[in-house]
């Protein structure tokens, strides 16, 4: 049956058809829908893991138990999973194990722009890279087959455009292989001689995979005009076909590690000029140059950012079609936190108290933007806790009295626990604010271990944040309502003043959680409004000023009343 399908949904469909039985993941755009769509199938056990490392370890454990398994994450999540990744490459698998990773060229929702192909090279694990939804389905199924054939985990690399675009998929029936019995193998214990022998096997496996890549249908040649040959993969293949049509010869690489050698040499020998078209780093280009093939690549195309058809045309010296544009300048529209977002009150107070704020990864990262301007930096998941500890060790009392870390509830479970353990154990007078909005907000409202529900919304174990923090060594743990600015300010002043580490839990559910009942929107008494714009300082999108009077957008306002606490003239009323 044919169906128009999102790339991530097609990956999940491929898992289903391949007989996959266990999927573990951590939400991260652009990979999130893979795990969510897999959960639609009752035949697959699916879960949100606390982080990507755990997700990979769960999937590997299921593989050892004899069933096909997978995990899913975004590119920065693969950094978290790198520790088990490299050793699992040595150990091998029992049943098929597929690791789905989605890169984000252009950084649509990421803090960096990295190329996951380097992990395939470094861990010496085969990587497949589909260019549309149908290939996403087929390559997922093939990845399980390769995993079992070559005794290796297999990386399936998606990217934003393939993950979040739709194309036609032709679905097939599920075929569930027999569960493979688990057999003890002392050689899988990675130490001394076992590890050395395993490395030899990995090198032999890589050579076998190179030979496989020379003739497999994952890599294919489409010959056209001999004047130009394009070597490409993933979404860049789609750009090449749209820009050049049948005029150019194309070598489309579906397995991007390990790369073939004879296939590339033979293709290059048939054309007058070879151009490598790939986003981000020159992985394919460098491979071609190591083979002694003269190619053009990053001397033409940029190493930064997401590609497009017109970018390819421009870089290749072709005419770029004129596009329709609006003559009037449109003002920039930076992303903002939602009207009534519980994080807004926290950041308002932090800005007011001129704190150094070590931020973290989540929708609250938007607290860095005007007019709140309340976040100094962010690095990676959980870094706010351990980074704040290091900052305060360097700054001493000067830092401890004016600095805080902020971290969301899901991010705290992901990797903040070890950071606050470091604070308590090694003793800095650091204050960490846990922004508990009862959901994983930034990636689309996924459950996490603090919400009391699992991936399918069923009742699940719930982490007690207060008890956990106390168990880790914090004597001072307090909960505040971020809608109460006075309460927040008092708590912040008191915790920064004490000579011991402390935790402030800002607890208020995300306003966008389905089923949340809001208050009636506020109204403006214009005769009392003096146009001071004090209420604008919280950056709520429901508040604007027109003709020197405050306006409330009643379609956005949820009646949180935070702005009423800032108006000295009583102009904002319930």
C-alpha positions as CSV (number, residue, x, y, z in Angstrom):
1,X,0.0,0.0,0.0
2,X,1.3,3.5,-0.9
3,X,1.3,6.2,1.7
4,X,2.6,9.8,1.9
5,X,4.9,9.5,4.9
6,X,7.3,11.6,7.0
7,X,10.9,10.4,6.8
8,X,11.0,9.7,10.6
9,X,7.7,7.8,10.4
10,X,9.1,5.8,7.5
11,X,12.0,4.8,9.7
12,X,9.6,3.6,12.3
13,X,7.7,1.7,9.6
14,X,10.9,0.1,8.5
15,X,11.5,-1.0,12.1
16,X,8.1,-2.5,12.3
17,X,8.4,-4.4,9.0
18,X,11.9,-5.7,10.0
19,X,10.4,-7.3,13.1
20,X,12.0,-5.0,15.5
21,X,10.7,-5.6,19.1
22,X,12.5,-3.0,21.3
23,X,13.0,0.7,20.7
24,X,14.5,3.1,23.2
25,X,15.2,6.8,22.6
26,X,15.5,10.3,24.0
27,X,13.6,13.1,22.3
28,X,15.6,15.5,20.2
29,X,14.7,17.4,17.1
30,X,14.9,16.3,14.3
31,X,14.8,12.6,15.5
32,X,11.9,12.6,18.0
33,X,9.2,11.2,15.7
34,X,11.1,8.0,15.1
35,X,10.4,6.8,18.6
36,X,7.0,8.3,18.8
37,X,5.9,6.6,15.5
38,X,7.4,3.3,16.5
39,X,5.2,3.4,19.7
40,X,2.2,3.3,17.4
41,X,2.8,-0.4,16.8
42,X,1.8,-2.7,19.7
43,X,4.4,-5.3,18.5
44,X,7.2,-3.0,19.5
45,X,8.1,-2.1,23.1
46,X,9.0,1.6,23.1
47,X,10.3,3.8,25.8
48,X,11.8,7.2,26.5
49,X,15.1,6.6,28.2
50,X,16.6,9.2,30.6
51,X,19.3,9.9,28.1
52,X,20.9,8.7,24.8
53,X,23.6,6.6,26.5
54,X,20.9,4.7,28.4
55,X,18.9,4.3,25.2
56,X,21.8,2.7,23.3
57,X,22.6,0.4,26.2
58,X,19.0,-0.7,26.4
59,X,18.9,-1.4,22.7
60,X,22.1,-3.3,22.9
61,X,20.9,-5.4,25.8
62,X,17.8,-6.3,23.9
63,X,20.0,-7.3,20.9
64,X,22.0,-9.6,23.2
65,X,18.6,-11.0,24.4
66,X,18.0,-12.1,20.8
67,X,15.5,-9.6,19.4
68,X,16.0,-6.9,16.8
69,X,16.3,-3.5,18.6
70,X,16.9,0.1,17.8
71,X,17.5,3.5,19.5
72,X,17.0,7.0,18.2
73,X,18.6,10.4,19.0
74,X,19.8,13.6,17.4
75,X,23.4,14.3,16.5
76,X,24.4,15.8,19.9
77,X,22.7,12.9,21.5
78,X,25.2,10.6,19.8
79,X,27.9,12.5,21.7
80,X,26.2,11.3,24.9
81,X,26.0,7.7,23.6
82,X,29.6,7.6,22.3
83,X,30.9,5.8,25.3
84,X,29.0,2.5,24.7
85,X,29.0,3.0,21.0
86,X,32.7,2.4,20.6
87,X,32.8,-0.7,22.8
88,X,29.7,-2.2,21.3
89,X,31.4,-1.9,17.9
90,X,34.1,-4.3,19.4
91,X,31.6,-6.6,21.1
92,X,29.2,-7.0,18.2
93,X,25.6,-8.0,18.5
94,X,23.4,-11.0,18.8
95,X,20.2,-9.9,16.9
96,X,20.2,-6.8,14.7
97,X,20.9,-3.4,16.4
98,X,20.2,-0.1,14.5
99,X,21.2,3.3,15.9
100,X,19.2,6.1,14.3
101,X,20.9,9.5,14.5
102,X,19.4,12.7,12.9
103,X,21.8,15.6,12.0
104,X,20.6,19.2,11.9
105,X,22.5,21.1,9.2
106,X,21.6,24.8,9.5
107,X,21.0,24.3,13.2
108,X,17.2,24.7,13.1
109,X,16.9,23.5,16.7
110,X,20.4,22.6,17.8
111,X,23.3,24.3,19.6
112,X,25.9,23.1,17.1
113,X,26.3,21.8,13.6
114,X,28.1,18.5,13.6
115,X,28.6,15.7,11.1
116,X,27.7,12.3,12.5
117,X,29.6,10.5,9.7
118,X,32.8,11.1,11.8
119,X,31.3,8.7,14.5
120,X,30.9,6.0,11.9
121,X,34.6,6.4,10.9
122,X,35.9,6.6,14.4
123,X,33.8,3.7,15.8
124,X,34.2,1.8,12.6
125,X,30.5,1.1,12.3
126,X,28.7,1.0,9.0
127,X,26.4,3.9,8.3
128,X,23.5,4.1,5.9
129,X,22.1,7.4,4.7
130,X,18.7,7.6,3.0
131,X,17.6,10.4,0.7
132,X,13.8,10.2,1.0
133,X,11.1,8.5,3.0
134,X,11.0,5.3,0.9
135,X,14.7,4.8,1.3
136,X,14.3,5.5,5.0
137,X,12.0,2.6,5.3
138,X,14.1,0.3,3.1
139,X,17.5,1.3,4.6
140,X,16.2,0.7,8.1
141,X,15.3,-2.9,7.1
142,X,18.6,-3.3,5.4
143,X,20.4,-2.0,8.4
144,X,19.0,-4.8,10.6
145,X,20.1,-7.4,7.9
146,X,23.6,-5.9,7.7
147,X,23.9,-5.8,11.5
148,X,23.3,-9.5,11.7
149,X,25.3,-10.4,8.7
150,X,28.4,-8.5,9.8
151,X,27.9,-8.8,13.6
152,X,27.9,-5.0,14.1
153,X,25.6,-2.2,15.2
154,X,24.6,-0.1,12.2
155,X,24.1,3.7,12.1
156,X,21.2,5.1,10.2
157,X,21.9,8.7,9.5
158,X,18.9,11.0,8.9
159,X,19.0,14.8,8.5
160,X,16.4,17.5,9.1
161,X,15.2,17.6,5.5
162,X,14.8,13.8,5.2
163,X,13.4,13.5,8.7
164,X,10.8,16.2,8.3
165,X,9.8,16.0,4.6
166,X,7.2,13.6,3.2
167,X,7.4,11.4,0.1
168,X,5.6,8.2,-1.1
169,X,6.3,5.0,0.8
170,X,5.1,1.6,-0.3
171,X,4.5,-0.4,2.9
172,X,5.0,-4.1,3.3
173,X,4.0,-6.7,5.9
174,X,5.9,-7.3,9.1
175,X,8.3,-10.2,9.1
176,X,9.4,-11.1,12.6
177,X,12.5,-13.3,12.8
178,X,12.9,-16.0,15.4
179,X,14.4,-14.9,18.7
180,X,18.1,-15.8,18.7
181,X,19.2,-17.7,21.9
182,X,21.6,-16.0,24.2
183,X,24.9,-17.8,24.5
184,X,27.6,-16.9,27.0
185,X,30.8,-15.7,25.3
186,X,33.7,-14.7,27.6
187,X,35.3,-13.0,24.6
188,X,32.6,-10.3,24.9
189,X,34.1,-9.0,28.2
190,X,36.1,-6.1,26.9
191,X,39.5,-6.2,28.6
192,X,43.1,-6.9,27.7
193,X,43.4,-9.7,25.1
194,X,39.7,-9.8,24.4
195,X,39.8,-6.1,23.3
196,X,42.9,-6.6,21.2
197,X,41.4,-9.5,19.4
198,X,38.1,-7.6,18.9
199,X,40.0,-4.7,17.3
200,X,41.4,-7.1,14.8
201,X,38.0,-8.5,14.0
202,X,36.6,-4.9,13.6
203,X,39.3,-4.2,11.0
204,X,38.5,-7.4,9.1
205,X,34.8,-6.5,9.3
206,X,35.6,-3.1,7.8
207,X,37.4,-4.6,4.8
208,X,34.5,-7.0,4.3
209,X,32.1,-4.1,4.3
210,X,34.2,-2.2,1.8
211,X,33.9,-5.2,-0.5
212,X,30.2,-5.3,0.1
213,X,29.8,-1.7,-0.8
214,X,31.4,-2.1,-4.2
215,X,28.5,-4.0,-5.6
216,X,25.5,-3.6,-3.2
217,X,22.4,-1.7,-4.4
218,X,22.8,0.8,-1.6
219,X,25.3,2.5,-3.8
220,X,24.3,3.1,-7.4
221,X,25.5,4.8,-10.5
222,X,23.2,6.8,-12.8
223,X,25.1,7.7,-15.9
224,X,24.2,10.8,-18.0
225,X,26.4,13.4,-19.6
226,X,30.1,12.3,-19.3
227,X,31.2,15.9,-18.9
228,X,30.2,16.1,-15.2
229,X,30.0,13.4,-12.5
230,X,28.4,14.1,-9.1
231,X,29.3,12.0,-6.1
232,X,26.7,12.6,-3.4
233,X,24.4,11.2,-0.8
234,X,21.3,11.9,1.4
235,X,19.3,15.0,0.6
236,X,22.1,16.4,-1.6
237,X,21.2,13.7,-4.1
238,X,17.8,15.3,-4.4
239,X,19.3,18.7,-4.9
240,X,21.6,17.3,-7.6
241,X,18.7,15.6,-9.5
242,X,16.6,18.8,-9.4
243,X,19.5,21.1,-10.5
244,X,21.1,18.9,-13.1
245,X,18.3,16.5,-14.1
246,X,19.6,13.9,-16.4
247,X,22.4,16.1,-17.7
248,X,24.9,14.8,-15.1
249,X,26.2,11.4,-14.2
250,X,25.6,10.7,-10.5
251,X,27.1,8.2,-8.0
252,X,24.6,8.0,-5.2
253,X,26.1,6.6,-2.0
254,X,23.6,5.0,0.3
255,X,26.3,3.5,2.6
256,X,28.5,6.4,3.6
257,X,30.8,4.3,5.8
258,X,32.8,2.5,4.8
259,X,33.0,4.0,1.4
260,X,33.8,1.9,-1.7
261,X,37.0,2.3,-3.6
262,X,36.8,0.6,-7.0
263,X,33.2,1.9,-7.5
264,X,34.4,5.4,-7.0
265,X,37.5,5.0,-9.2
266,X,35.5,3.4,-12.0
267,X,32.9,6.2,-11.9
268,X,35.5,9.0,-11.8
269,X,37.3,7.4,-14.8
270,X,34.1,7.7,-17.0
271,X,33.6,11.4,-16.5
272,X,35.6,14.5,-17.4
273,X,35.1,16.3,-14.1
274,X,34.1,15.0,-10.6
275,X,32.3,17.1,-8.1
276,X,31.5,15.9,-4.6
277,X,28.2,17.3,-3.3
278,X,27.9,16.9,0.5
279,X,26.6,18.9,3.4
280,X,29.0,19.9,6.3
281,X,32.4,18.2,6.3
282,X,34.3,16.9,3.3
283,X,34.1,13.2,4.3
284,X,33.4,11.8,0.8
285,X,35.7,14.4,-0.7
286,X,38.6,13.4,1.5
287,X,38.1,9.8,0.8
288,X,38.2,10.5,-3.0
289,X,41.4,12.5,-2.6
290,X,43.0,9.6,-0.6
291,X,42.2,7.4,-3.6
292,X,44.2,9.9,-5.7
293,X,41.1,11.2,-7.6
294,X,41.0,14.9,-8.5
295,X,37.6,16.2,-7.3
296,X,36.0,19.5,-6.5
297,X,34.1,19.9,-3.3
298,X,34.6,22.4,-0.5
299,X,36.5,24.6,-2.9
300,X,33.0,25.2,-4.5
301,X,30.5,24.5,-1.7
302,X,30.4,25.9,1.8
303,X,31.4,23.8,4.8
304,X,28.8,25.5,7.0
305,X,25.0,25.5,6.8
306,X,22.2,23.6,5.1
307,X,22.3,23.3,1.3
308,X,19.4,24.1,-1.1
309,X,18.8,23.7,-4.8
310,X,19.6,27.4,-5.4
311,X,22.8,27.2,-3.4
312,X,23.9,24.3,-5.5
313,X,23.0,26.2,-8.7
314,X,24.9,29.3,-7.5
315,X,28.0,27.5,-6.4
316,X,28.1,25.6,-9.7
317,X,27.8,28.8,-11.7
318,X,24.3,28.1,-13.0
319,X,21.5,30.7,-13.3
320,X,19.4,30.9,-10.2
321,X,15.7,31.3,-10.9
322,X,14.2,34.6,-9.7
323,X,11.9,34.1,-6.7
324,X,8.9,36.1,-5.7
325,X,9.7,38.5,-2.8
326,X,8.0,41.1,-0.8
327,X,9.4,44.6,-1.4
328,X,8.6,45.8,2.1
329,X,11.1,45.0,4.8
330,X,9.6,42.5,7.2
331,X,10.7,42.9,10.9
332,X,12.6,40.0,12.4
333,X,10.6,37.6,14.5
334,X,12.9,35.9,17.0
335,X,11.4,32.9,18.8
336,X,9.9,33.7,22.2
337,X,8.6,31.7,25.1
338,X,4.8,31.2,25.0
339,X,2.4,33.6,26.7
340,X,2.1,32.4,30.3
341,X,5.3,30.3,30.2
342,X,6.2,29.6,33.8
343,X,9.9,30.2,33.0
344,X,9.4,33.8,32.2
345,X,9.0,34.9,35.9
346,X,12.2,33.2,36.9
347,X,14.2,34.8,34.1
348,X,12.7,38.2,34.8
349,X,13.9,38.0,38.4
350,X,17.3,36.7,37.4
351,X,17.8,39.6,35.1
352,X,16.6,42.0,37.7
353,X,19.1,40.7,40.2
354,X,21.9,40.8,37.6
355,X,22.9,37.2,38.1
356,X,25.4,35.2,36.0
357,X,23.1,32.5,34.6
358,X,24.7,29.3,33.4
359,X,22.0,27.9,31.1
360,X,21.2,24.6,29.7
361,X,19.3,22.9,26.7
362,X,15.6,23.4,26.5
363,X,12.9,25.8,25.5
364,X,14.0,27.9,28.5
365,X,17.2,28.7,26.5
366,X,15.0,31.5,25.0
367,X,15.5,33.3,28.3
368,X,18.7,34.6,26.7
369,X,16.7,36.8,24.3
370,X,15.6,40.4,24.8
371,X,13.9,41.7,26.8
372,X,14.8,39.1,29.4
373,X,18.5,38.9,28.5
374,X,18.9,36.5,31.4
375,X,21.1,33.6,30.2
376,X,24.8,34.0,29.9
377,X,25.7,30.8,28.1
378,X,24.8,27.2,27.5
379,X,26.9,24.2,26.4
380,X,25.2,20.9,26.5
381,X,22.7,18.8,28.4
382,X,23.4,19.1,32.1
383,X,26.4,21.4,31.8
384,X,24.6,24.1,33.8
385,X,25.2,22.2,37.1
386,X,28.8,21.1,36.7
387,X,29.7,24.2,34.8
388,X,28.3,26.4,37.6
389,X,30.3,24.4,40.1
390,X,33.6,25.0,38.2
391,X,32.7,28.7,37.7
392,X,32.2,29.2,41.5
393,X,35.4,27.3,42.3
394,X,37.2,29.8,40.2
395,X,35.3,32.9,41.4
396,X,34.9,32.0,45.0
397,X,32.4,34.0,47.1
398,X,32.3,36.7,44.4
399,X,30.7,34.2,42.0
400,X,28.7,32.2,44.5
401,X,26.7,35.2,45.6
402,X,25.7,36.2,42.0
403,X,25.5,33.1,39.9
404,X,23.0,30.3,39.3
405,X,22.4,27.4,37.1
406,X,19.1,26.8,35.4
407,X,18.0,23.4,34.0
408,X,14.7,21.8,33.0
409,X,13.2,18.8,34.6
410,X,13.9,16.5,31.7
411,X,17.4,17.8,31.1
412,X,18.1,17.4,34.9
413,X,17.2,13.7,34.7
414,X,19.2,13.4,31.5
415,X,22.5,14.6,32.9
416,X,22.0,17.1,35.6
417,X,22.0,14.7,38.5
418,X,25.8,14.0,38.2
419,X,26.4,17.7,38.1
420,X,24.6,18.5,41.3
421,X,26.2,15.5,42.9
422,X,29.5,17.2,42.2
423,X,28.3,20.4,43.8
424,X,27.2,18.6,47.0
425,X,30.2,16.3,47.2
426,X,32.9,18.8,46.4
427,X,31.3,21.7,48.1
428,X,30.6,24.9,46.2
429,X,28.0,27.3,47.5
430,X,26.1,26.9,44.2
431,X,22.4,27.5,43.6
432,X,20.7,25.5,40.9
433,X,17.2,26.2,39.7
434,X,15.3,23.2,38.3
435,X,12.6,24.5,36.0
436,X,10.0,21.8,36.5
437,X,7.2,22.3,33.9
438,X,6.0,18.7,34.1
439,X,6.9,17.8,30.5
440,X,9.8,17.7,28.0
441,X,8.7,20.9,26.3
442,X,11.2,21.9,23.5
443,X,10.8,18.7,21.5
444,X,7.0,18.5,21.6
445,X,5.7,17.5,25.0
446,X,7.2,14.0,25.6
447,X,6.9,12.4,29.0
448,X,10.0,11.9,31.2
449,X,10.8,10.2,34.5
450,X,9.5,13.2,36.5
451,X,6.0,13.2,34.9
452,X,4.6,9.9,36.2
453,X,3.8,8.7,32.7
454,X,5.6,6.6,30.2
455,X,5.9,7.1,26.4
456,X,2.4,5.8,25.8
457,X,0.9,8.0,28.5
458,X,0.4,5.1,30.9
459,X,1.2,5.5,34.7
460,X,4.9,5.0,35.4
461,X,7.4,5.5,38.2
462,X,7.9,9.2,39.1
463,X,11.1,10.7,40.3
464,X,10.6,12.9,43.4
465,X,12.9,15.8,42.7
466,X,13.0,17.1,46.2
467,X,13.8,13.7,47.7
468,X,16.4,13.0,45.1
469,X,18.2,16.3,45.7
470,X,18.2,15.7,49.4
471,X,19.5,12.2,49.0
472,X,22.4,13.6,46.9
473,X,23.5,15.8,49.8
474,X,21.5,19.0,49.6
475,X,20.1,20.3,52.9
476,X,18.4,23.3,51.3
477,X,15.7,22.3,48.8
478,X,12.7,24.6,48.2
479,X,9.9,24.8,45.8
480,X,8.6,28.1,44.3
481,X,5.7,29.1,42.1
482,X,7.3,31.1,39.2
483,X,4.1,33.1,38.8
484,X,4.7,34.6,42.2
485,X,7.5,37.1,41.5
486,X,8.0,38.1,45.1
487,X,8.3,34.5,46.2
488,X,10.8,33.8,43.5
489,X,12.9,36.9,44.4
490,X,12.9,36.1,48.1
491,X,13.9,32.5,47.5
492,X,16.7,33.6,45.2
493,X,18.1,36.2,47.6
494,X,18.0,33.8,50.5
495,X,19.6,30.9,48.7
496,X,22.4,33.0,47.2
497,X,23.1,34.4,50.7
498,X,23.6,31.1,52.5
499,X,27.0,29.4,52.8
500,X,26.0,26.0,51.4
501,X,24.7,24.5,48.1
502,X,21.0,24.8,47.4
503,X,18.3,23.8,45.0
504,X,15.3,25.9,44.0
505,X,12.6,24.0,42.2
506,X,10.4,26.3,40.0
507,X,7.2,24.2,39.7
508,X,4.4,25.1,37.3
509,X,3.1,23.0,34.4
510,X,3.8,24.1,30.8
511,X,0.9,26.1,29.6
512,X,0.7,24.1,26.4
513,X,0.1,20.7,28.0
514,X,-3.0,19.2,26.5
515,X,-6.0,19.6,28.7
516,X,-4.6,22.5,30.8
517,X,-7.4,24.8,31.9
518,X,-6.4,28.5,31.7
519,X,-7.8,31.6,33.4
520,X,-9.7,34.2,31.5
521,X,-7.5,36.7,29.7
522,X,-6.6,39.9,31.4
523,X,-8.1,43.3,30.5
524,X,-6.6,46.8,30.3
525,X,-8.1,49.7,32.1
526,X,-6.8,52.3,29.7
527,X,-7.5,55.3,32.0
528,X,-5.0,53.9,34.5
529,X,-2.3,52.9,31.9
530,X,0.4,55.6,31.8
531,X,2.4,53.9,29.0
532,X,5.4,53.2,31.3
533,X,5.9,49.8,29.6
534,X,7.0,48.1,32.8
535,X,4.8,45.1,31.8
536,X,6.7,44.8,28.5
537,X,9.9,43.8,30.4
538,X,8.8,40.2,30.7
539,X,8.6,39.8,26.9
540,X,5.1,38.2,26.9
541,X,3.8,37.9,23.3
542,X,0.3,38.7,24.5
543,X,1.3,42.2,25.6
544,X,1.9,45.1,23.1
545,X,1.7,48.8,23.1
546,X,-0.4,50.9,20.7
547,X,-0.8,54.7,20.9
548,X,1.1,54.6,24.2
549,X,-1.4,52.3,25.8
550,X,-0.9,48.6,26.6
551,X,-2.9,46.1,24.6
552,X,-3.7,42.5,25.6
553,X,-4.1,39.9,22.9
554,X,-7.0,37.9,24.3
555,X,-6.3,35.0,22.0
556,X,-2.9,34.5,23.6
557,X,-3.3,35.6,27.2
558,X,-3.9,32.8,29.7
559,X,-4.5,35.0,32.7
560,X,-1.3,34.1,34.5
561,X,-1.2,37.6,36.2
562,X,2.6,37.9,36.2
563,X,2.3,41.2,34.4
564,X,-0.1,42.5,37.0
565,X,2.7,42.3,39.6
566,X,4.8,44.7,37.5
567,X,2.1,47.4,37.0
568,X,2.2,50.0,39.7
569,X,-0.9,51.7,38.5
570,X,-3.4,48.8,38.5
571,X,-4.0,49.0,34.8
572,X,-4.1,45.2,34.2
573,X,-7.1,43.5,35.7
574,X,-8.5,39.9,35.8
